[in-house]
Amino acid sequence: MKFDIIEEDINNKEEYHCIVLGVFEPYILSSFAEKIDRISKRYLNILYHTNKFEGKIGQSLLLSHIPHLQQYKHILLIGCGNEQELDEYYFQKIIEKTALILREIRDEKILFSLTQLHLIGKDIYWKISQSIHIIETSIYSFNFFKKDRVVYNNFLKKISFIVDKESNISSCQRAVKHGVALTSGIKVAKDIANMPPNICTPLYLSEKLIQLSQKYDNTTASLINHRMMKEMGMNAYWAVGQGAENTPIMSIIQYDGNTDTKTNPIVLIGKGVTFDSGGLSIKPSYRLDEMKFDMCGAAAVYGTIYAAIQLALPLKIIGVLACCENLIHSRSFRPGDILTTLSGKTVEVLNTDAEGRLILCDVLTYVERFNPDVVIDVATLTGACEIALGNYFTGLISNQILLSKELVTASKQASDPVWCLPLEKNACKKQLESNFADISNDGGRAGGTITAGYFLSLFANKYHWAHLDIAGTAWKKGRDKGATGRPIAMLLQFLINRSHRPQ
């Protein structure tokens, strides 16, 4: 789908199949809708009295054959509720409702005026970029394996956002560029994460990364296979995947958008357990099918770098997809095993289902060689995070306050909520003590997200680091299951903000 900007002109002669207009309650036309109503000789007002359309949130009215507006096949009136109460939440609901209707009527060219609605604290850039994100999310479907599949993008060809002549056109155009890049990154990440685990294996993800690097001149890819892991001493990572036929592969992509050799890279690490049975600490069968989503961290890193490349951000970014399967076999690692990590620290395994931190601890040590500016890991790490923060907030733990603030700011700008959790040595150290090793991999149920974050922090003390726990936000559960693409919006906004910082 294509998106563009068009300055407001009620006499515009370009042919559009549908124009989308906002109506507030009780039937108060938005400014552009009022102008369209005048051209139609008050046709919209006449219909109001006959259709009981008051402009409430959730209401819609599709009109055809409008007098004096033959260039439009349809006019779609969308209820926007009380104008004084319109906020970010209601705006998102309005755009989502509109996208679902447009998906069904299947008009190809849309003139879209809802980004002219006034929201306190939100500028035109936010409204356009968010609209693109919401529209693409609403029409997304994963139907690769369905015999009779419908591709809605084959019907919706173009959406043009109407902007006031007083609007900053360059800001509007930048919003379109960023919105399109973001949604392209989210789409590829969701497509990867929604793939079944018999197809989306560590090898599959490594091939996707290599293909991406081959497409662009300023990117390179490399792989660390299971033999190389063992030789290097990445024993914790290797142990998690040693019971699977599909052996572990750590895939690395380097994007050089900044040619300054003195610039240190931003490193993004994604946990990529392409299927997690829990190992010998086996999970219950309920919702076990959703354990293919345990690689959503890796998918998010892939999607973020994909979007950053589209925007040609002037940054150095390294993405690491830490992939393997956690399965049951005679070779599987066991509760009671002691593993020597790449850092030299030893870990007593108390729970083989606390495998993500074992993978990440070795990767956090490995990336020291890049002399990173910052390191951010993204992982579906703890079910405790979903219990603590629900499905709305991503959990954030960091060893640097300024980095935390940057990510919180980016999350607010991108409407991709995050919540800071404490990193307190004295509160966590005792829970992870081991009688036989330097540390154990499980601190029990109490504060599970915080103890997991503390565990990782022990391997990230040589650089500024942040951990994003997306166990509650990476995918929707139950009958509506499917990857969400979070936290790509926050990560991409963080990178955009970084690209604007003085060198």
N, C-alpha and C positions, 0 to 999 in steps of 0.2 A: 504494500500500500504506500502511496505517496502522500506527503503532507506539504503544504505550502502556506504562504501568507498572502492575503489580499486586503488592500485598504478599502475601508467602507465606502461603498458607492451604490446607492439604491437604484441607479439607472444602469448598473452593470449589465451588459448584453451577453456575457459569456454564458453558455448553456450549462446549467447544473440540473441534475436529476432531482435533487432534494435540497431544501434549505431548512436548517434547524433553528428554531426560535424559542426563546425562554419566556415563560409567563409566570408572574408571581401571583400569590394568593392575596385578595380575592379577584382574580382575573385582571391583573395589572400587567400590561405588556412591557417587556424590556424595551430599551430605547430603540434598538434596531427593529424589533417586532412592530413597534408603533409606526415606524416609517413604512414598513411593508404593508401594514394595515391601511395606511392612507392611500398607497398606490392601488390597493385592491378595492377602493371605495368602501372601506369599513366592512369588508367581507368577513374578516376574522371576528369582529364584534358580533356580527349577526349569528355566526356559528356558536359563539359562546352561549347565547340564549337558548339555542336548540339542543346543545349537547351536554349541558351541565358540567362543562369543563371549567374548573375554578382555579387551576394552577397549583394544586396541592402536590407535594413531593410524591412521586410515583405515578402521577397522572400523565397521560399523553394523548394526543389527538392527531391522527394522520389525515391530511387533506389532499384532495386531488382536483385538478381542473380549476385552478383558482383564477377568477376574472382579472384581466389586465396583468397577469404574471405568467404568461404562456411559456416563458423560458424555464419554468420550474414544473417538473412532473408532479412533485409532492412538496407540501409544506408540513413539517413535523413540529407540532407544538409540544413543548416539554414543561411540565409543572416544576417550578423551582421553590415552592413554599413561600414562607414569609421572608420578604426581602431583607428585613432587619436581622433575621436569624441565620442568614446564609453564611456558613462557615466551611472550613476545609472538609469536614466529614460529609456535610450535605452536598457540597460541590462534587465530591468524588462519587456519591450515590447518583447524582443527576447525570454525570457523564457516563457512568456505568449503565444506567437505564437507557440512555440514548444509544449507546453502542449496541446493546442487545436488540433494540428495535431496528437499527440500521442493518444489523446482520440479517434480520428476517426479511426486510422489504427488498433487499438486494439491489438498491440503486447504486450506480457506479461512481458518480461524481457528487460530492456533498459540499454545500456551503454551510459553514458551521459558525454560529454567532455566540455560543455559550461562553466562550473565553472572554467576552466583553462584560460578563456579570461581575459586579463589584464584590470583592472579599477583603475584609480588613486584614492588613498585614501581608497580603499576597499580591505580587505584581504580575504583569502580563507574561513575563518569562515563566514564572511558576505555573500559571494557568495553562499555558500552551504545552509546556513539557509534560505536566501532569496529565493533561487530556490525551496526549499521544500515548503515554504509558497506560492509562486506564482503558482507552479504546482497544489497544493491541492486546491487553490482558483479557478483556472481555470477550474478544472474538477468537482467542487462542483455543485450539483443540489439538489433542494428541491422538491422531487416528491412523497412524502409519500401518497398523496391523488390522484395520477394519476393511472388509471387502468393499463396502459401499460407503466411501468416505466423502464428506463435503469439505471443500476448502473455501472458507468464506472470503479470503483475500482475493479470490477469483472474481468476486462480485463487487466488493468495495475497492475501487481503484485509486480514488483520490479524495482527500479531505482538505478543503481550503479554510483556514481560520480567518474570520473577519476581524480586523483591528482598526481602531480609531486612527484618524489621520494624525492625531497628536502623539500616538504611540511611538516608542523608540523602535524603529523598524529593524535595526541591526540586532537589538536585544531579542526581538521576536524571531528573527531568522536564526539566531544562535540557539534559542529555545527549541526550534524545530530540529536543528542539527543534533543537539544533545539528546532530545527526546527520541529521535530515530535511532541514534547510536545505543542509547540505553535499552530500548525495547528489542533491538537486534541482539544485544548481549544476553538479555533475559530469555529471549526465545531460544537461542542455541543452548543455553544452560538448562532450560526446562525440557527441551527435546532430549538432551543427554540424560538428565536425571529420570525422566519418565520411561526411558528404555528398559526393557526387561533385563534381569541380571544374567540371563543366558546369552545375551548379546553385549550388554554393557559390562565388559570385564576390564581388568587393568590394562590388558593389551589394546582393547578397543579405545580406551581413553588416551593411551599413548599415541595411537595412530591419529586420533583427532588432533592432538597437539602438534604432531609432526606436520600434518596437512596444513594447519594454520600457519606454522612457521614457514613452510614452503611457499605460501601465498604472498608473503610480504618480505621485502628486501631487508628491513631493519629488525628482523626477528630470527632467532636461532633456537633450536631445540636439542636436547640431549636426554638420554635415558640411563637410569641406574637399575640394572636387573638384580634378581635375587642373589646371584653369585657375587656380583660386585658389592652388594650390601654386606654379605658375610665377610668378604675380604677386608672391607673397610671397618668392620666392627659395629655395624648397625644391627645389632643382635635383637634389640627389642622390636624394631619394625619387622625384621625377618621372622621372628617367632610368631607374630600374629598370623602371618600368611603361610606358614610352613605346612599347614594341614590342608591346603587347597591345591587342586590340580592347576588352576590358573595362578601362576606364581606372581609374587609382588613385583610391581614396576613403579619406580618413582620417575615421573616425567617432569622435565624442567624446560620452561620457555623463557627466553630473555628478549625483551623488547627495548631497543635502544632509540627512544625518541629524543634523547639528549646526547649529543656527541661529545660533551665536555667530559674528558677522562677523569676529572676530579670529582664528578658528581657520583655520590653513592646511591645505590638502587633502593627502591621500595620493594620489599619482598612480601609476596602474598602466598600463603601456604593453605592448601585445601585438603582436608581429610577426605579420602576417597575409598572407603570400604564399600565395594560394589555389591556385596551381600554380607550381612552380619547375622549369623545364627546365634551369636553369643559364645561360640566355641563350646568347650566342655561345661562352662557355666551357662547352659543352653537357655535361650529365651522361651517363654510360653508361646504356644502356637497362635494365640490371638494376635491378629495384625502382623504376623510374621512376614506376610507378603510385602509389607511396607518397608521392610529392612533393606530393600533395594535402594531406598532413599538415603542410606547412610553414606553415600558418596556426594551428597548435595554440596558439601563444602568445596570439593574439587570442581564440581560443575559451576559453582559460583565464581571461583577463581578464574576458570576458563572463560566464562561469560564476561567477567569484568575486564580481563585483558583484551578479549575480542572487541568490546566496546571502546576501550582506550585506544586501540589501534585504529578503529574507524574515525576517531576524533583526532588522530595524530598528536596526542598529548606530548608535550616536550619533556618527557620524563624517562628515567630508566626504571623499568619494572621487571622483576623476575617472578614468575609464577611457578609454584611447585605443586604438582598433583601427586599426593602421597596415596597410592592406590594398592589395594590388595583385597582378598576375601578372608573372612573369619569363619572357617568351617570346622566340622568335626571329622577327625581322621585319627588313625593310630599315631600319626606324626604330630598331631596338634599339641600346642603348648598347654601346660596343666596348671591348675591352682597349686601353689607350693614351689613352682619353678623359680629360680633366681636368674635374672638376665643382666648381663653387663652391657650397658648402653654405650653409644658412641662417645659420650662424654667421659666414660670411665665409671660413672655412678652405677651402683647395682640396685636392681628393683626386684622385690619379692612379689610374685603374682598371687594375689588373693582372689581375683575375679577375672576370668578370661573375657568377660563382657565389658570390662573397662579397658578395652583394647585401643581406643582412639588415642589416649594419652601416651601409650607405648609407641605407637607409630610416630606421633608428633614430637615426642621428646628427642628422638634421633634426628628428625628433620630439623628441629630447632637448633640442634648442635651443628648439623651439616651446613646450614646457611650462614654460619659465622664466616666462612671463607669468602663470602661476597662483600664483607665489610658493609653491611646494610645501614641505610639511614634509619629505616624503621622496618619492623617485621610484624605482619598481621596474619594470624592463623584463623581459619574459618572452619568450624567443625560442628557436626551434629553430635555433640560430645556427651551430654548427660540428660537423661530423662528428668532429672531433678530441675533442670532449667525450665522445662515446660510446666512442671508443678509450681515453681516459684513465680514465673512471669507469664504463664499462659501462652497463647498463640499470637500475641500482639507484639511483645517486646523480644528483641534479640538481647542476650546477655553479653555484657562487656566487662572484661577484666584487663587491667593494664598495669605495667610497672612505671608508667610515666603520665603525670597529670595532664600535661599539654597535649599529648597524643590522645588521651581520653576525651579532652575537650574538643579536639578537632573532629573526632568521630561522632560525638554527640551533635556538634554543629551540623555536620554533613547529614546526619540522620534526620534532623529537623528540616533542613533545606529540601531533602529528597522525600520527605514523608515516609520514612522507613525506620520506625521507632526502635530505639535501643535503650537499655537501662544499665547504668553502671553498678557493678557489684564490687565489694571490697576485696582487696588483696592484703591479708593480714597474717603475717608469719606466725605470730603467737597463737592465733586462733586455729590454725590449720596444722601446724607442725606435728603436734602430738597425735592427731588422727591418722597421720600417714607414717608413723613410726613403725619400724620392723625389728623384730628380735634377731633377724638373720641377714638383713641386707641394709643398705643405706636408706632405703625408703620402700614403702609398699605402694601398690597401684590402686588401692581402694581405702577410702577413709570412712566407709559406712554411709548410712542414709542421711545423717545430719549434715546439712550444708553441702550436699554433693557437688553442686556446680562450683562452689567456692574452693573446695578442697581439690577438685580437678584442675582449676585454674592455678592454684598454688603449686601443684605438682608440675605443671608446665613451666611456671615462672622459674623453677630451679634450673631449667635448661635454657633460659632466655635472659640471663643476667649480664650478657656482654653487649647488649644493644637495647634500644627502646622497642618495646613489644606490646602488642595488644592481642587479646584472644576474644573471638566472637563465637558464642555458643548459640547455634541456630536450631537446636533440637526441637524447639516449639514453633519455629517460624519457617522452616525450609520446605515443608510440604503440608498440604491439607490432608486430614485423616478421614477414615471411613469411606462412605459411598462417594464423597466428593474428592477422593484422594487424587493428588497430583502435585508436582513441584510448583513452588511459588516464585522461584528465582531470587528470593531474598538471601543475602543482603546486598545484591549487586547495585541497587540504586544508591545506597549509602556509600559503598566502596567507590563507585564511579564518581560520585559527588566529592568524596574525599580527594580523589586523584585530580579532579578538575580544580578544586581549591588549591591543591599543592602546585599545580601547574601555573597558577597565577601568583605564587609567592615570589618575591624578589630573590634572584640568585645570589 
